[in-house]
Amino acid sequence: MVAAAAAITLATGAHAQANLTAETASPGGAVHLSPAHLTEIAGTKGIANIQLADGQTLTNSIQNVAEGKTDIAGTPYILPFLMSRGVGPYGSLGAEKGAELAGNLRAITPVTLGIFFLFAYDAKGIGGWDDIEGRTIYNGPPRGGALTNARSMIQIITGLKDGEGYTGIQTNWGQSGALIASGEPDAIVLPELFPGSRLTTAAAAGKMTGWSMPKEIYEGEAMQKYMVAPGSAPFTMNVDELSETMGDDWSFVSEDDTFRAFATIGGNVVHKDMDDTLVYDLVSAYVATMDDLKAKAPFGNSVGFDAPMQGMCGANPVKYHPAAARAWRDAGYEVDDCAVADG
């Protein structure tokens, strides 16, 4: 009887799933779809039961992971950078505690949260980046990284500052679609997905045009430096491919066949002490079902789900969990040593 009981225990343990918690943003974007897919695949493959809480404030979510309160969280990589310095939303932690907590975070999968570019309704008659002086530009929510990035992008490209060369207007994300459709802003600079729900909804009210970053500016020192800051990465896409992706309601303008912009990037992070085998199995299953993940949303091919080196190394303090890096490499992806944590 004892031997039989032991055999049952061993058999059960061999197939037992880990119970994990995860936090991410509201549905509709890539930063939600990525952990949602991971949750589904982990359960289907018998790797883990993941309880995913969406609609979370990611600033808090990654601190929960760093403190061992949550197992997985989605994040733009600017947040771990700010945490590592104890600044911004992590000012109360201080530099020493912030650095300690940020040091507990390890990446497992990448994602593009949004691509910053200029767009407007054709009815507005906007001529592009050199025609926004004196205009009203919707450039994000009242505060936060999106507003800072949009203002910086406009200033580097045009030399214009919000409130001086143009009038910036802001509203919370929940009101963004209504504001764009209202026609109040002459043009918009926001982080978007190709195609994302906000762009699809906006185009239903009239044809729109998006403008590439000028090649000279894109390749210039100021923009190149800005695009490699933590949480940002250069973005290029073939104009014809982009036009096909976005459909007949959209036109795109570039001086050649390449659309240039920059992206807000991030990924899913775990605690550095998460079990190696568990991490490897989770990431391996995720990578093996990459085609299924991409097929779940219209923007699946343009958000870097399969770009593990996007935005890594340099000033980005986040590195891959060694077992995650091994899973990506075993699947044939390149992951540089500078992007992988020791041990």
N, C-alpha and C positions, 0 to 999 in steps of 0.2 A: 504493500500500500504506500509506504514511504517513497519507494522508487517510482511508483506510478505518479504520485503527487509531484515529485521533483520533475518528472518528465513533462507533466502538464505545465508546471511553472516555467520551465525553460522554453517550451513551445510558445507559450503566451508571450513571454518576454521578447522572444525573437521577432514577433510581429507587432509588438506594442508600439503605438504611435506616441510621439512626443506631444505634449499639450503646450501650445505657444500662444502668446498674445501679440497683436500687431496694431499699429495705429497709422492712419494716413489721412489725406485730405478728402474733401467731398467728391462724390462720383462725377464723372464727366471729363476728367483729364488723365494724362498718362501716369501721373504720380499716384493716382488711385487704381488705375487698371493694372499696373505692375504687381502690387501686393495682392490685389484681388485674384489675379491669375495664379500667383504663387500659392495663395490659400487653397484655390481649387485643385491645383496639381498636387500639392503636398497631401491633401486628403485622398485624392483619387489613387495616388501611388502608395498610399499607406505609410507615408513618411512622418507626417505630423497633422494634428488637428490644430488649426490656427484660427483663433477668434479675432476677426478683423473689425476694429472700430474705425469708422470713417467720419469725416466732418471734423477732424481734430485740428487743433492748433499745433503745427509741426514744430514750432519753437519749443513747446512743452514736450512734445512726443520724443524728440531726440534726447532731451534731458532725462526723460523716463528710462530710455534705453541705457543711457550712460550710467544711470544710478541703479540699474538692474531691476527696474519696476515693470518694464515692457521688453519683449524679446526682439521685436522688429519694428522699424519706423521708416516711413518715407521722408525724404528731406531734400531741399535745395542745399548744395554744398556750401553756400554762404553762411548757413547757420552754424555748422561745426567750426567754421573759421572764426565767427564772432564769439562763439563759446570759448574757443581756445585762448582768446585774448581777454575774456571777461568784459566785453563791451556790448553796446546796443541792448538787446533784450536780456542779455546775461550780465549786465552791469552789476547786479546785486551779488553775483557769485564772486566777483573779483578775478584778477588775472590768474592767481595760483590755483584756485579751486576750479575755475573754468578750464584751464589747461589740463588739469587732472581728469576732469570728466570727459572732455573732448578726446583725450587719449584712450578712453575706453571704447570708442566707436570704431567699427570696422564695416566697410562697404561689402555688399554681396552682389548687387545688380545695379546697372545704370539706367538713367532716364533723362529725357529732355522735358523740362516743365513748360517751356514756351520759347518762341522765337520772336525777337523784337524787330519790328519793321514799321514803316510808314504806310498807311493806307487811307483811302477816302472814297466817298461816293463820287462817281463820275460827274454827277450833276453839280458838284461843288467847283468843278473846273480847276482843280489843283494841278500845278505843273510838276510837282515833285519836291525834293528836298530844298531846292533853291527858290521855292515859292511859298514857304510857310511863314516868312517874316510878316508880322502884323496879323497873323491868323489866330484862330482859337483852336488849340490842340488838346484833345483828351489824352492825358498821359499817365493815367493810373488811379489807384486809390489815394486817399488823403495822405497816407504815409506808407513807408515800407520800401522793400527792395525794388519792386516794379517801378515805382515812381522815380526812385534814384537812378535806375538804369535808363529809363526813357529820357529823363532830363539830360543825363550824361551823353546818351547817343545823339540827341539833337544838338547839344553844344559842340561835340567833337566834329560832327558833320557840317553844321551850319555856322557855328560860332555864336548862336543865339541862346540867351538865357530865359528861363521861365519868368514871366512878369516884366521882362524888358523887351526882348526881340519878338516875343509872341505871348499870347495869353493862355496859360495852362489851366485846364479845368480838371477836377478830380471828383470821383465818386466811388463808393464801395463797389466791390465786384458784383454784388447782387443786383445793382442798378446799371451795370455797364451796358448790357444789351439794349435796354430802353434808352439810355443816353445816346448811344450810337445811332439807333434807328430814328431818334427824334430830329436828327439833322442839326442839333445845336453846335457840335464841334465841326470845324471845317475839315479837320483831318485827325487821325488817331495814330498814336505810337504806343503799342501794347505788346506783351508777350503772348503769342497765339500759337495754335497748333494747325497743321496743314493736313486735312481740314479740321477745325475745331467747331464746337457747337455755336460759339459766339460769332464766328465768321460766317457760318452757314445761315444763322438767323439774320445777321445784318444784311447779307446779300439778297435775302428775300424781299427787302424793302427797296432795292435798287442795285444796279450794277456798280462794281467797285474796282478800284485799281490799287495795286501794291507796288511800292518802289524799292528796288534793290539799293543797298548802300553803294555809293560811288566806289569804283574799283580803287582809285587813287587813295581815297580815305581809308578804305578797308585794309589796304596794304601799308598804310602809313604807320609811323611809330606810335602815335597816340592811341589809335584804335587797336593796334596789335597788342599794346601793353594792357589796354582795358579788357580786351577779350580773353586774356589768360588770367585775369584776377579770379580768386576763388569763387566758384559758383557760376562762372561764365565760360563760354567756349565759342570759337568761330563756327559759323554755319554757312554752308553753300549747298545749292541745289540747282540742277539743270532747269532752266526756265520752262522749257517745253514739258518736262515732267511735272513741274509745279503747276503749270496751267492745266494739264490733264487731271491732276489730282484735285484741283479746286473747282473745275467745271466752267461752264459757259458764262456764269455770272461774274467771273473774275478775269482781270487782265493784269499782267505783270511787266514792269518796265526795268530793263537793265541795258547797259551799254554793250553787252555781249550776250552769250548764251548762258551765263551763270548768275543766279540770284544770290546776293551776299547779305548776310545779317549776322547777328550773334544770338546765342541761346543761353537761357538760364538752365543750368544742368544740376543733376543731383542723382539720387539713387535710394535704394533701401539699405539701411544700416542695422547691424546687430551689435551686441556686446562682444568685446574681444575674447571673452571666456566661453562663448557658445561652443559646444562640442564640435570638434573637427568633422567627425563622421556625419553629424546632423547637417552641418553647413554644406558639406560636399554633396550630400544627397539632395538637399533642397535646391542648390544651384544647378546641379547636374540635370535634375528633372525640369527645372525652369528653362535651361538652355536647350534641352532636347525638344521642348514644345514651343520653341520660338516662333515657328510659322503659325501655330494656333493662336499665340498671343497677339501677333501682328494682325491677324485676321479679325480680331474682336472689335477693332475700331477703325474708322476711315483713316485716322492719322497714324496707324500702326507702323508704317514704313518710314516715318519721318521724325521719330522721337528717340532714336538712339537706344532702343531696347537691346540691340546687339553690338553696342559700341563701348566695351568696357574700359577703354583708355580715354574716353571723352572727358576732358577737364581734370584728369588726374595728374599727379606729381606737381612740381612747381610749388606755388604758395598754398595749394589745397592740403589741409592737414589730414584729410581722410585717406586711409589706405585700405586695400582689400584684406579681408580675413584670408590668411594663407590657404585655407581649404577652399574658399570661394575662388581664389586665383587659380588653384590647381584644377578646379572643375571647368573653368573657362578655357584654360590651356589644353586640358584633355579633350575638349570639344573642338580644338583647332583655332581658338582665338588668341590673339597676341595680347599679353599683359606684361608690361615692362616691370623689371624688378623694383624700380622707384615707386611703383604703385602698390606694392605688397608689403604688409607689415611683417616685422620679424617674428619668428616663433609661431 
